[in-house]
Amino acid sequence: MEMLISLLVQIISGAVGGNIAGMTRQSLGTGLNTFLGGVGGLVLGQIVAALTGTTSGQALDVAAVGSNIVGGGVGGLVLTWVVGFIKQKLAAK
């Protein structure tokens, strides 16, 4: 159950991060910003959780939830921004 909550927090934080990245010129549209943000949040959230030692089986404490939120949000923001940047550069040609 704790693993499911961690995954949901990472996906939701990533979706928020993706929509924040979508506020720039690299926006891909609300749906794609949200989807890519969720994927990026899940990937980087899992990496951060593994690096900080808050992987599955850990209690849901402030450090675990905080690392899930930060890792997910930053992952979603970065992936969405990078994909939008690449799309913008390819469209300019």
N, CA, C and O atoms as a CHARMM CRD file, in Angstrom:
* protein
*
  372
    1    1 MET  N      0.81800  -1.19400   0.00000 PROA 1      0.00000
    2    1 MET  CA     0.00000   0.00000   0.00000 PROA 1      0.00000
    3    1 MET  C      0.86500   1.26100   0.00000 PROA 1      0.00000
    4    1 MET  O      0.56000   2.23100  -0.69400 PROA 1      0.00000
    5    2 GLU  N      1.94700   1.23900   0.78500 PROA 2      0.00000
    6    2 GLU  CA     2.81900   2.40900   0.84400 PROA 2      0.00000
    7    2 GLU  C      3.49800   2.65700  -0.49400 PROA 2      0.00000
    8    2 GLU  O      3.73100   3.80500  -0.87300 PROA 2      0.00000
    9    3 MET  N      3.81800   1.57900  -1.21200 PROA 3      0.00000
   10    3 MET  CA     4.45100   1.72400  -2.52300 PROA 3      0.00000
   11    3 MET  C      3.48200   2.38200  -3.50800 PROA 3      0.00000
   12    3 MET  O      3.88100   3.22500  -4.31100 PROA 3      0.00000
   13    4 LEU  N      2.20900   1.98900  -3.43800 PROA 4      0.00000
   14    4 LEU  CA     1.19800   2.56800  -4.32200 PROA 4      0.00000
   15    4 LEU  C      1.03300   4.06100  -4.04800 PROA 4      0.00000
   16    4 LEU  O      0.91000   4.85600  -4.97900 PROA 4      0.00000
   17    5 ILE  N      1.03000   4.43400  -2.78600 PROA 5      0.00000
   18    5 ILE  CA     0.90200   5.85200  -2.43600 PROA 5      0.00000
   19    5 ILE  C      2.11500   6.62600  -2.93100 PROA 5      0.00000
   20    5 ILE  O      1.97400   7.73700  -3.44300 PROA 5      0.00000
   21    6 SER  N      3.29800   6.05500  -2.78500 PROA 6      0.00000
   22    6 SER  CA     4.51100   6.72100  -3.28300 PROA 6      0.00000
   23    6 SER  C      4.45200   6.92500  -4.78900 PROA 6      0.00000
   24    6 SER  O      4.79800   7.99600  -5.28700 PROA 6      0.00000
   25    7 LEU  N      4.01500   5.90400  -5.51200 PROA 7      0.00000
   26    7 LEU  CA     3.91100   6.02400  -6.96700 PROA 7      0.00000
   27    7 LEU  C      2.89600   7.09200  -7.36100 PROA 7      0.00000
   28    7 LEU  O      3.14700   7.88100  -8.27200 PROA 7      0.00000
   29    8 LEU  N      1.76400   7.12000  -6.68800 PROA 8      0.00000
   30    8 LEU  CA     0.74700   8.12800  -7.00000 PROA 8      0.00000
   31    8 LEU  C      1.24100   9.53600  -6.70900 PROA 8      0.00000
   32    8 LEU  O      0.97900  10.45800  -7.48200 PROA 8      0.00000
   33    9 VAL  N      1.95200   9.70900  -5.60500 PROA 9      0.00000
   34    9 VAL  CA     2.51000  11.02600  -5.28000 PROA 9      0.00000
   35    9 VAL  C      3.51000  11.45700  -6.34400 PROA 9      0.00000
   36    9 VAL  O      3.52100  12.62000  -6.74600 PROA 9      0.00000
   37   10 GLN  N      4.34800  10.53400  -6.80500 PROA 10     0.00000
   38   10 GLN  CA     5.33300  10.85400  -7.83200 PROA 10     0.00000
   39   10 GLN  C      4.65800  11.22100  -9.14900 PROA 10     0.00000
   40   10 GLN  O      5.06700  12.17800  -9.80700 PROA 10     0.00000
   41   11 ILE  N      3.63900  10.47800  -9.53400 PROA 11     0.00000
   42   11 ILE  CA     2.94300  10.75300 -10.80000 PROA 11     0.00000
   43   11 ILE  C      2.20900  12.09400 -10.73600 PROA 11     0.00000
   44   11 ILE  O      2.27200  12.88800 -11.67500 PROA 11     0.00000
   45   12 ILE  N      1.51900  12.33900  -9.63300 PROA 12     0.00000
   46   12 ILE  CA     0.77600  13.59900  -9.50200 PROA 12     0.00000
   47   12 ILE  C      1.73800  14.78600  -9.44600 PROA 12     0.00000
   48   12 ILE  O      1.49500  15.81400 -10.07800 PROA 12     0.00000
   49   13 SER  N      2.82300  14.64400  -8.69600 PROA 13     0.00000
   50   13 SER  CA     3.81700  15.72500  -8.63000 PROA 13     0.00000
   51   13 SER  C      4.44100  15.96200 -10.00200 PROA 13     0.00000
   52   13 SER  O      4.68200  17.10600 -10.38800 PROA 13     0.00000
   53   14 GLY  N      4.69900  14.89200 -10.73100 PROA 14     0.00000
   54   14 GLY  CA     5.24000  15.02400 -12.07800 PROA 14     0.00000
   55   14 GLY  C      4.27600  15.71300 -13.02200 PROA 14     0.00000
   56   14 GLY  O      4.68800  16.52100 -13.85500 PROA 14     0.00000
   57   15 ALA  N      2.98100  15.39500 -12.89600 PROA 15     0.00000
   58   15 ALA  CA     1.98200  16.03900 -13.73900 PROA 15     0.00000
   59   15 ALA  C      1.91600  17.53900 -13.44900 PROA 15     0.00000
   60   15 ALA  O      1.77800  18.35000 -14.36600 PROA 15     0.00000
   61   16 VAL  N      2.01400  17.89800 -12.18200 PROA 16     0.00000
   62   16 VAL  CA     2.03000  19.32100 -11.82200 PROA 16     0.00000
   63   16 VAL  C      3.28500  19.98100 -12.38900 PROA 16     0.00000
   64   16 VAL  O      3.21800  21.07100 -12.95700 PROA 16     0.00000
   65   17 GLY  N      4.43600  19.31300 -12.23000 PROA 17     0.00000
   66   17 GLY  CA     5.68100  19.84500 -12.78600 PROA 17     0.00000
   67   17 GLY  C      5.61900  19.98700 -14.29800 PROA 17     0.00000
   68   17 GLY  O      6.12700  20.95900 -14.85700 PROA 17     0.00000
   69   18 GLY  N      4.99700  19.02000 -14.96000 PROA 18     0.00000
   70   18 GLY  CA     4.84700  19.09900 -16.41200 PROA 18     0.00000
   71   18 GLY  C      3.99500  20.26700 -16.84600 PROA 18     0.00000
   72   18 GLY  O      4.28200  20.90700 -17.85700 PROA 18     0.00000
   73   19 ASN  N      2.94800  20.55200 -16.09000 PROA 19     0.00000
   74   19 ASN  CA     2.10300  21.69200 -16.42400 PROA 19     0.00000
   75   19 ASN  C      2.78300  23.01700 -16.09400 PROA 19     0.00000
   76   19 ASN  O      2.52800  24.02500 -16.75300 PROA 19     0.00000
   77   20 ILE  N      3.63700  23.02200 -15.09000 PROA 20     0.00000
   78   20 ILE  CA     4.42600  24.23200 -14.82300 PROA 20     0.00000
   79   20 ILE  C      5.39800  24.47800 -15.97100 PROA 20     0.00000
   80   20 ILE  O      5.56700  25.61500 -16.41200 PROA 20     0.00000
   81   21 ALA  N      6.03800  23.41200 -16.45500 PROA 21     0.00000
   82   21 ALA  CA     6.93800  23.55700 -17.59800 PROA 21     0.00000
   83   21 ALA  C      6.16300  23.99200 -18.84700 PROA 21     0.00000
   84   21 ALA  O      6.70600  24.67700 -19.71400 PROA 21     0.00000
   85   22 GLY  N      4.90500  23.59400 -18.92900 PROA 22     0.00000
   86   22 GLY  CA     4.07300  23.97400 -20.06500 PROA 22     0.00000
   87   22 GLY  C      3.69100  25.43600 -20.09100 PROA 22     0.00000
   88   22 GLY  O      3.12700  25.90800 -21.07800 PROA 22     0.00000
   89   23 MET  N      3.98400  26.15900 -19.03300 PROA 23     0.00000
   90   23 MET  CA     3.69600  27.59800 -19.00800 PROA 23     0.00000
   91   23 MET  C      4.71000  28.38500 -19.82000 PROA 23     0.00000
   92   23 MET  O      4.52500  29.57900 -20.05300 PROA 23     0.00000
   93   24 THR  N      5.77900  27.73100 -20.25400 PROA 24     0.00000
   94   24 THR  CA     6.79600  28.39700 -21.05900 PROA 24     0.00000
   95   24 THR  C      6.43600  28.26300 -22.53400 PROA 24     0.00000
   96   24 THR  O      5.36200  27.77200 -22.88100 PROA 24     0.00000
   97   25 ARG  N      7.33300  28.69800 -23.38300 PROA 25     0.00000
   98   25 ARG  CA     7.09900  28.58800 -24.83000 PROA 25     0.00000
   99   25 ARG  C      7.18400  27.14900 -25.30600 PROA 25     0.00000
  100   25 ARG  O      6.80000  26.85700 -26.43900 PROA 25     0.00000
  101   26 GLN  N      7.67300  26.24800 -24.47800 PROA 26     0.00000
  102   26 GLN  CA     7.82400  24.84700 -24.86300 PROA 26     0.00000
  103   26 GLN  C      6.57100  24.02800 -24.57000 PROA 26     0.00000
  104   26 GLN  O      6.65900  22.80400 -24.47600 PROA 26     0.00000
  105   27 SER  N      5.42600  24.65300 -24.42700 PROA 27     0.00000
  106   27 SER  CA     4.19400  23.94000 -24.10600 PROA 27     0.00000
  107   27 SER  C      3.81100  22.97200 -25.21200 PROA 27     0.00000
  108   27 SER  O      3.95100  23.27600 -26.39700 PROA 27     0.00000
  109   28 LEU  N      3.33000  21.80900 -24.81400 PROA 28     0.00000
  110   28 LEU  CA     2.90600  20.78400 -25.76100 PROA 28     0.00000
  111   28 LEU  C      1.39600  20.60100 -25.74300 PROA 28     0.00000
  112   28 LEU  O      0.87300  19.72000 -26.42500 PROA 28     0.00000
  113   29 GLY  N      0.70300  21.40300 -24.98800 PROA 29     0.00000
  114   29 GLY  CA    -0.72600  21.23300 -24.78200 PROA 29     0.00000
  115   29 GLY  C     -0.95600  20.59900 -23.41200 PROA 29     0.00000
  116   29 GLY  O     -0.09100  19.89000 -22.89800 PROA 29     0.00000
  117   30 THR  N     -2.09700  20.85200 -22.83800 PROA 30     0.00000
  118   30 THR  CA    -2.36400  20.41500 -21.47600 PROA 30     0.00000
  119   30 THR  C     -2.25900  18.90200 -21.30700 PROA 30     0.00000
  120   30 THR  O     -1.64300  18.42800 -20.35200 PROA 30     0.00000
  121   31 GLY  N     -2.84200  18.15600 -22.20700 PROA 31     0.00000
  122   31 GLY  CA    -2.83400  16.69400 -22.08800 PROA 31     0.00000
  123   31 GLY  C     -1.44200  16.10100 -22.16900 PROA 31     0.00000
  124   31 GLY  O     -1.07800  15.25600 -21.35100 PROA 31     0.00000
  125   32 LEU  N     -0.66800  16.53100 -23.14100 PROA 32     0.00000
  126   32 LEU  CA     0.68300  15.99300 -23.30500 PROA 32     0.00000
  127   32 LEU  C      1.61700  16.49100 -22.20900 PROA 32     0.00000
  128   32 LEU  O      2.49700  15.75200 -21.76800 PROA 32     0.00000
  129   33 ASN  N      1.44100  17.73200 -21.76100 PROA 33     0.00000
  130   33 ASN  CA     2.22500  18.22500 -20.62700 PROA 33     0.00000
  131   33 ASN  C      1.98000  17.36300 -19.39400 PROA 33     0.00000
  132   33 ASN  O      2.92000  16.99800 -18.68700 PROA 33     0.00000
  133   34 THR  N      0.71700  17.04000 -19.14000 PROA 34     0.00000
  134   34 THR  CA     0.35900  16.23400 -17.98000 PROA 34     0.00000
  135   34 THR  C      0.90700  14.81900 -18.10500 PROA 34     0.00000
  136   34 THR  O      1.45900  14.28100 -17.14600 PROA 34     0.00000
  137   35 PHE  N      0.75900  14.21300 -19.28000 PROA 35     0.00000
  138   35 PHE  CA     1.22900  12.84000 -19.48600 PROA 35     0.00000
  139   35 PHE  C      2.74500  12.74500 -19.35300 PROA 35     0.00000
  140   35 PHE  O      3.25300  11.90700 -18.60800 PROA 35     0.00000
  141   36 LEU  N      3.46500  13.59800 -20.07000 PROA 36     0.00000
  142   36 LEU  CA     4.92700  13.56400 -19.98500 PROA 36     0.00000
  143   36 LEU  C      5.41700  13.91600 -18.58800 PROA 36     0.00000
  144   36 LEU  O      6.40700  13.35800 -18.11400 PROA 36     0.00000
  145   37 GLY  N      4.73400  14.82900 -17.93500 PROA 37     0.00000
  146   37 GLY  CA     5.08700  15.16100 -16.56300 PROA 37     0.00000
  147   37 GLY  C      4.92600  13.97500 -15.63700 PROA 37     0.00000
  148   37 GLY  O      5.77600  13.73200 -14.78000 PROA 37     0.00000
  149   38 GLY  N      3.83900  13.23400 -15.80300 PROA 38     0.00000
  150   38 GLY  CA     3.62600  12.03900 -14.98700 PROA 38     0.00000
  151   38 GLY  C      4.68800  10.98900 -15.21600 PROA 38     0.00000
  152   38 GLY  O      5.17200  10.37400 -14.26600 PROA 38     0.00000
  153   39 VAL  N      5.05400  10.77800 -16.46900 PROA 39     0.00000
  154   39 VAL  CA     6.10600   9.79500 -16.79000 PROA 39     0.00000
  155   39 VAL  C      7.44800  10.24400 -16.22000 PROA 39     0.00000
  156   39 VAL  O      8.15300   9.45500 -15.59200 PROA 39     0.00000
  157   40 GLY  N      7.80000  11.49700 -16.43600 PROA 40     0.00000
  158   40 GLY  CA     9.06000  12.01700 -15.90800 PROA 40     0.00000
  159   40 GLY  C      9.08900  11.99000 -14.38900 PROA 40     0.00000
  160   40 GLY  O     10.12200  11.69800 -13.78500 PROA 40     0.00000
  161   41 GLY  N      7.95700  12.29400 -13.77500 PROA 41     0.00000
  162   41 GLY  CA     7.86800  12.25600 -12.32500 PROA 41     0.00000
  163   41 GLY  C      8.04700  10.86000 -11.77700 PROA 41     0.00000
  164   41 GLY  O      8.70400  10.66300 -10.75400 PROA 41     0.00000
  165   42 LEU  N      7.46500   9.89500 -12.45400 PROA 42     0.00000
  166   42 LEU  CA     7.60500   8.51200 -12.01400 PROA 42     0.00000
  167   42 LEU  C      9.04400   8.03500 -12.13800 PROA 42     0.00000
  168   42 LEU  O      9.56800   7.39700 -11.22400 PROA 42     0.00000
  169   43 VAL  N      9.68700   8.34000 -13.25900 PROA 43     0.00000
  170   43 VAL  CA    11.06300   7.88000 -13.47800 PROA 43     0.00000
  171   43 VAL  C     12.03000   8.53400 -12.49100 PROA 43     0.00000
  172   43 VAL  O     12.75400   7.84000 -11.77700 PROA 43     0.00000
  173   44 LEU  N     12.04200   9.85900 -12.45200 PROA 44     0.00000
  174   44 LEU  CA    12.98900  10.52300 -11.55600 PROA 44     0.00000
  175   44 LEU  C     12.61000  10.31500 -10.09700 PROA 44     0.00000
  176   44 LEU  O     13.48800  10.25700  -9.23600 PROA 44     0.00000
  177   45 GLY  N     11.33000  10.20400  -9.80800 PROA 45     0.00000
  178   45 GLY  CA    10.90400   9.92600  -8.44500 PROA 45     0.00000
  179   45 GLY  C     11.43000   8.59100  -7.94900 PROA 45     0.00000
  180   45 GLY  O     11.82700   8.47300  -6.79000 PROA 45     0.00000
  181   46 GLN  N     11.43800   7.58200  -8.81400 PROA 46     0.00000
  182   46 GLN  CA    11.98000   6.27600  -8.44100 PROA 46     0.00000
  183   46 GLN  C     13.49400   6.33400  -8.27200 PROA 46     0.00000
  184   46 GLN  O     14.04900   5.68500  -7.38500 PROA 46     0.00000
  185   47 ILE  N     14.15600   7.10600  -9.11800 PROA 47     0.00000
  186   47 ILE  CA    15.61100   7.25100  -8.99300 PROA 47     0.00000
  187   47 ILE  C     15.95900   7.93900  -7.67900 PROA 47     0.00000
  188   47 ILE  O     16.85300   7.48900  -6.96300 PROA 47     0.00000
  189   48 VAL  N     15.26400   9.01700  -7.35900 PROA 48     0.00000
  190   48 VAL  CA    15.52200   9.73900  -6.11400 PROA 48     0.00000
  191   48 VAL  C     15.20500   8.85300  -4.91000 PROA 48     0.00000
  192   48 VAL  O     15.94100   8.86300  -3.92300 PROA 48     0.00000
  193   49 ALA  N     14.11800   8.09000  -4.98500 PROA 49     0.00000
  194   49 ALA  CA    13.76000   7.20400  -3.87900 PROA 49     0.00000
  195   49 ALA  C     14.82600   6.13300  -3.66700 PROA 49     0.00000
  196   49 ALA  O     15.13300   5.77600  -2.53000 PROA 49     0.00000
  197   50 ALA  N     15.38100   5.62800  -4.74700 PROA 50     0.00000
  198   50 ALA  CA    16.43300   4.61700  -4.61800 PROA 50     0.00000
  199   50 ALA  C     17.71700   5.22600  -4.05900 PROA 50     0.00000
  200   50 ALA  O     18.40500   4.60000  -3.25300 PROA 50     0.00000
  201   51 LEU  N     18.03600   6.43900  -4.48600 PROA 51     0.00000
  202   51 LEU  CA    19.25500   7.08900  -3.99500 PROA 51     0.00000
  203   51 LEU  C     19.15400   7.50700  -2.53100 PROA 51     0.00000
  204   51 LEU  O     20.14500   7.47600  -1.80100 PROA 51     0.00000
  205   52 THR  N     17.96100   7.89500  -2.10900 PROA 52     0.00000
  206   52 THR  CA    17.79700   8.32800  -0.72600 PROA 52     0.00000
  207   52 THR  C     17.44300   7.17600   0.20700 PROA 52     0.00000
  208   52 THR  O     17.39600   7.35600   1.42400 PROA 52     0.00000
  209   53 GLY  N     17.19800   6.01900  -0.34200 PROA 53     0.00000
  210   53 GLY  CA    16.88700   4.85800   0.48800 PROA 53     0.00000
  211   53 GLY  C     15.45600   4.79800   0.95800 PROA 53     0.00000
  212   53 GLY  O     15.16000   4.09700   1.92600 PROA 53     0.00000
  213   54 THR  N     14.56200   5.50700   0.30700 PROA 54     0.00000
  214   54 THR  CA    13.15300   5.47300   0.68600 PROA 54     0.00000
  215   54 THR  C     12.36200   4.63600  -0.30100 PROA 54     0.00000
  216   54 THR  O     11.31100   5.06200  -0.78000 PROA 54     0.00000
  217   55 THR  N     12.86300   3.44200  -0.60800 PROA 55     0.00000
  218   55 THR  CA    12.19200   2.56000  -1.56100 PROA 55     0.00000
  219   55 THR  C     11.03300   1.84600  -0.89100 PROA 55     0.00000
  220   55 THR  O     10.68800   2.15800   0.24800 PROA 55     0.00000
  221   56 SER  N     10.43500   0.90200  -1.57700 PROA 56     0.00000
  222   56 SER  CA     9.23700   0.23200  -1.07800 PROA 56     0.00000
  223   56 SER  C      9.49500  -0.44600   0.26700 PROA 56     0.00000
  224   56 SER  O     10.60200  -0.89500   0.56500 PROA 56     0.00000
  225   57 GLY  N      8.44600  -0.49900   1.05300 PROA 57     0.00000
  226   57 GLY  CA     8.55000  -1.09800   2.36400 PROA 57     0.00000
  227   57 GLY  C      8.86800  -0.09900   3.45700 PROA 57     0.00000
  228   57 GLY  O      8.82900  -0.44400   4.63800 PROA 57     0.00000
  229   58 GLN  N      9.18100   1.12800   3.08800 PROA 58     0.00000
  230   58 GLN  CA     9.48100   2.15400   4.07900 PROA 58     0.00000
  231   58 GLN  C      8.17900   2.79400   4.55400 PROA 58     0.00000
  232   58 GLN  O      7.19000   2.84600   3.82300 PROA 58     0.00000
  233   59 ALA  N      8.20300   3.27200   5.77100 PROA 59     0.00000
  234   59 ALA  CA     7.04200   3.97500   6.30200 PROA 59     0.00000
  235   59 ALA  C      6.88400   5.31100   5.58000 PROA 59     0.00000
  236   59 ALA  O      7.85200   5.89000   5.08800 PROA 59     0.00000
  237   60 LEU  N      5.67600   5.76900   5.53000 PROA 60     0.00000
  238   60 LEU  CA     5.41900   7.06100   4.90100 PROA 60     0.00000
  239   60 LEU  C      5.70000   8.15700   5.91900 PROA 60     0.00000
  240   60 LEU  O      4.81500   8.54200   6.68400 PROA 60     0.00000
  241   61 ASP  N      6.92200   8.65600   5.93000 PROA 61     0.00000
  242   61 ASP  CA     7.26800   9.75300   6.81400 PROA 61     0.00000
  243   61 ASP  C      7.49800  11.00600   5.98000 PROA 61     0.00000
  244   61 ASP  O      7.37600  10.98200   4.75500 PROA 61     0.00000
  245   62 VAL  N      7.82700  12.08000   6.64400 PROA 62     0.00000
  246   62 VAL  CA     7.97900  13.36200   5.95600 PROA 62     0.00000
  247   62 VAL  C      9.09500  13.31100   4.92400 PROA 62     0.00000
  248   62 VAL  O      8.94600  13.86200   3.83300 PROA 62     0.00000
  249   63 ALA  N     10.20400  12.66600   5.24300 PROA 63     0.00000
  250   63 ALA  CA    11.33000  12.59200   4.30700 PROA 63     0.00000
  251   63 ALA  C     10.96000  11.80400   3.05900 PROA 63     0.00000
  252   63 ALA  O     11.31400  12.20000   1.94900 PROA 63     0.00000
  253   64 ALA  N     10.25500  10.70000   3.22800 PROA 64     0.00000
  254   64 ALA  CA     9.87300   9.88100   2.07300 PROA 64     0.00000
  255   64 ALA  C      8.89600  10.62100   1.17100 PROA 64     0.00000
  256   64 ALA  O      9.06600  10.64100  -0.04800 PROA 64     0.00000
  257   65 VAL  N      7.88300  11.22100   1.75900 PROA 65     0.00000
  258   65 VAL  CA     6.89300  11.95600   0.95800 PROA 65     0.00000
  259   65 VAL  C      7.53500  13.18300   0.31200 PROA 65     0.00000
  260   65 VAL  O      7.23700  13.50800  -0.83800 PROA 65     0.00000
  261   66 GLY  N      8.41300  13.86300   1.04800 PROA 66     0.00000
  262   66 GLY  CA     9.10000  15.03200   0.48500 PROA 66     0.00000
  263   66 GLY  C      9.97200  14.67200  -0.69400 PROA 66     0.00000
  264   66 GLY  O      9.98500  15.38200  -1.70000 PROA 66     0.00000
  265   67 SER  N     10.71200  13.55900  -0.58100 PROA 67     0.00000
  266   67 SER  CA    11.55700  13.16200  -1.71200 PROA 67     0.00000
  267   67 SER  C     10.70900  12.72300  -2.89800 PROA 67     0.00000
  268   67 SER  O     11.10700  12.93100  -4.04400 PROA 67     0.00000
  269   68 ASN  N      9.55200  12.12000  -2.65000 PROA 68     0.00000
  270   68 ASN  CA     8.65100  11.75000  -3.74500 PROA 68     0.00000
  271   68 ASN  C      8.10100  12.98300  -4.44900 PROA 68     0.00000
  272   68 ASN  O      8.01000  13.01900  -5.67600 PROA 68     0.00000
  273   69 ILE  N      7.73700  13.98800  -3.66900 PROA 69     0.00000
  274   69 ILE  CA     7.18600  15.21000  -4.26300 PROA 69     0.00000
  275   69 ILE  C      8.25300  15.95300  -5.06300 PROA 69     0.00000
  276   69 ILE  O      8.01400  16.35700  -6.20100 PROA 69     0.00000
  277   70 VAL  N      9.42400  16.13000  -4.46800 PROA 70     0.00000
  278   70 VAL  CA    10.49100  16.86500  -5.15200 PROA 70     0.00000
  279   70 VAL  C     10.97800  16.10700  -6.38000 PROA 70     0.00000
  280   70 VAL  O     11.09900  16.68300  -7.46100 PROA 70     0.00000
  281   71 GLY  N     11.25600  14.82000  -6.21600 PROA 71     0.00000
  282   71 GLY  CA    11.73200  14.02700  -7.35300 PROA 71     0.00000
  283   71 GLY  C     10.71600  13.96000  -8.47000 PROA 71     0.00000
  284   71 GLY  O     11.06500  14.09200  -9.64300 PROA 71     0.00000
  285   72 GLY  N      9.45300  13.75400  -8.11000 PROA 72     0.00000
  286   72 GLY  CA     8.40700  13.69600  -9.12600 PROA 72     0.00000
  287   72 GLY  C      8.19200  15.02100  -9.82500 PROA 72     0.00000
  288   72 GLY  O      8.07300  15.07300 -11.04900 PROA 72     0.00000
  289   73 GLY  N      8.14300  16.08900  -9.05200 PROA 73     0.00000
  290   73 GLY  CA     7.91700  17.41500  -9.64600 PROA 73     0.00000
  291   73 GLY  C      9.03700  17.84700 -10.56700 PROA 73     0.00000
  292   73 GLY  O      8.79200  18.34700 -11.66500 PROA 73     0.00000
  293   74 VAL  N     10.25900  17.65500 -10.12300 PROA 74     0.00000
  294   74 VAL  CA    11.41200  18.04700 -10.95100 PROA 74     0.00000
  295   74 VAL  C     11.50700  17.15300 -12.18300 PROA 74     0.00000
  296   74 VAL  O     11.79300  17.63300 -13.28000 PROA 74     0.00000
  297   75 GLY  N     11.27100  15.86300 -12.00700 PROA 75     0.00000
  298   75 GLY  CA    11.31200  14.94700 -13.15900 PROA 75     0.00000
  299   75 GLY  C     10.28600  15.29800 -14.20900 PROA 75     0.00000
  300   75 GLY  O     10.58500  15.29000 -15.40300 PROA 75     0.00000
  301   76 GLY  N      9.07400  15.60700 -13.77400 PROA 76     0.00000
  302   76 GLY  CA     8.02900  16.00100 -14.71500 PROA 76     0.00000
  303   76 GLY  C      8.33700  17.30000 -15.41100 PROA 76     0.00000
  304   76 GLY  O      8.10800  17.44400 -16.61200 PROA 76     0.00000
  305   77 LEU  N      8.85400  18.24400 -14.65900 PROA 77     0.00000
  306   77 LEU  CA     9.20700  19.54000 -15.22700 PROA 77     0.00000
  307   77 LEU  C     10.30900  19.38800 -16.27200 PROA 77     0.00000
  308   77 LEU  O     10.20400  19.93000 -17.37200 PROA 77     0.00000
  309   78 VAL  N     11.34600  18.66300 -15.93300 PROA 78     0.00000
  310   78 VAL  CA    12.50200  18.53000 -16.83500 PROA 78     0.00000
  311   78 VAL  C     12.12600  17.77700 -18.11000 PROA 78     0.00000
  312   78 VAL  O     12.45700  18.22400 -19.20900 PROA 78     0.00000
  313   79 LEU  N     11.44000  16.64200 -17.97800 PROA 79     0.00000
  314   79 LEU  CA    11.10000  15.86700 -19.17600 PROA 79     0.00000
  315   79 LEU  C     10.18700  16.65800 -20.10100 PROA 79     0.00000
  316   79 LEU  O     10.39500  16.67100 -21.31400 PROA 79     0.00000
  317   80 THR  N      9.18600  17.31100 -19.54700 PROA 80     0.00000
  318   80 THR  CA     8.27200  18.09100 -20.37700 PROA 80     0.00000
  319   80 THR  C      8.98900  19.24800 -21.05800 PROA 80     0.00000
  320   80 THR  O      8.75400  19.51900 -22.23500 PROA 80     0.00000
  321   81 TRP  N      9.85400  19.92700 -20.32800 PROA 81     0.00000
  322   81 TRP  CA    10.58100  21.04900 -20.91300 PROA 81     0.00000
  323   81 TRP  C     11.51400  20.57700 -22.02000 PROA 81     0.00000
  324   81 TRP  O     11.58800  21.21300 -23.07200 PROA 81     0.00000
  325   82 VAL  N     12.22400  19.48100 -21.80600 PROA 82     0.00000
  326   82 VAL  CA    13.16800  18.98200 -22.81400 PROA 82     0.00000
  327   82 VAL  C     12.43100  18.55600 -24.08200 PROA 82     0.00000
  328   82 VAL  O     12.85700  18.89200 -25.18600 PROA 82     0.00000
  329   83 VAL  N     11.33500  17.82300 -23.93500 PROA 83     0.00000
  330   83 VAL  CA    10.58000  17.39500 -25.11900 PROA 83     0.00000
  331   83 VAL  C     10.00100  18.60900 -25.84700 PROA 83     0.00000
  332   83 VAL  O     10.02500  18.65500 -27.07700 PROA 83     0.00000
  333   84 GLY  N      9.48500  19.58700 -25.11000 PROA 84     0.00000
  334   84 GLY  CA     8.97400  20.80900 -25.73400 PROA 84     0.00000
  335   84 GLY  C     10.05700  21.59200 -26.44200 PROA 84     0.00000
  336   84 GLY  O      9.82700  22.14000 -27.52000 PROA 84     0.00000
  337   85 PHE  N     11.24600  21.65200 -25.84200 PROA 85     0.00000
  338   85 PHE  CA    12.37300  22.34500 -26.45200 PROA 85     0.00000
  339   85 PHE  C     12.77400  21.67000 -27.76500 PROA 85     0.00000
  340   85 PHE  O     13.00600  22.34500 -28.76800 PROA 85     0.00000
  341   86 ILE  N     12.85300  20.35300 -27.75600 PROA 86     0.00000
  342   86 ILE  CA    13.21000  19.61500 -28.97300 PROA 86     0.00000
  343   86 ILE  C     12.14500  19.82300 -30.04500 PROA 86     0.00000
  344   86 ILE  O     12.47100  20.03200 -31.21400 PROA 86     0.00000
  345   87 LYS  N     10.88300  19.76500 -29.65400 PROA 87     0.00000
  346   87 LYS  CA     9.80700  19.97200 -30.62400 PROA 87     0.00000
  347   87 LYS  C      9.86800  21.36600 -31.21700 PROA 87     0.00000
  348   87 LYS  O      9.67400  21.54000 -32.42000 PROA 87     0.00000
  349   88 GLN  N     10.13400  22.35500 -30.38800 PROA 88     0.00000
  350   88 GLN  CA    10.21600  23.73700 -30.87100 PROA 88     0.00000
  351   88 GLN  C     11.37800  23.90200 -31.85000 PROA 88     0.00000
  352   88 GLN  O     11.23400  24.58200 -32.86600 PROA 88     0.00000
  353   89 LYS  N     12.52500  23.29200 -31.55900 PROA 89     0.00000
  354   89 LYS  CA    13.68700  23.40100 -32.44100 PROA 89     0.00000
  355   89 LYS  C     13.45600  22.67700 -33.76300 PROA 89     0.00000
  356   89 LYS  O     13.89300  23.14900 -34.81300 PROA 89     0.00000
  357   90 LEU  N     12.78000  21.54600 -33.72100 PROA 90     0.00000
  358   90 LEU  CA    12.49300  20.81600 -34.96300 PROA 90     0.00000
  359   90 LEU  C     11.46700  21.56000 -35.81900 PROA 90     0.00000
  360   90 LEU  O     11.53600  21.51300 -37.04700 PROA 90     0.00000
  361   91 ALA  N     10.52900  22.23500 -35.18800 PROA 91     0.00000
  362   91 ALA  CA     9.51300  22.98200 -35.93500 PROA 91     0.00000
  363   91 ALA  C     10.07600  24.23700 -36.56900 PROA 91     0.00000
  364   91 ALA  O      9.52800  24.72500 -37.55800 PROA 91     0.00000
  365   92 ALA  N     11.17000  24.77700 -36.01800 PROA 92     0.00000
  366   92 ALA  CA    11.77400  26.00200 -36.54000 PROA 92     0.00000
  367   92 ALA  C     12.50700  25.77100 -37.84900 PROA 92     0.00000
  368   92 ALA  O     12.78000  26.72400 -38.57800 PROA 92     0.00000
  369   93 LYS  N     12.82400  24.54200 -38.15500 PROA 93     0.00000
  370   93 LYS  CA    13.58300  24.25600 -39.37700 PROA 93     0.00000
  371   93 LYS  C     12.73000  24.27500 -40.59800 PROA 93     0.00000
  372   93 LYS  O     13.22600  24.05200 -41.70200 PROA 93     0.00000
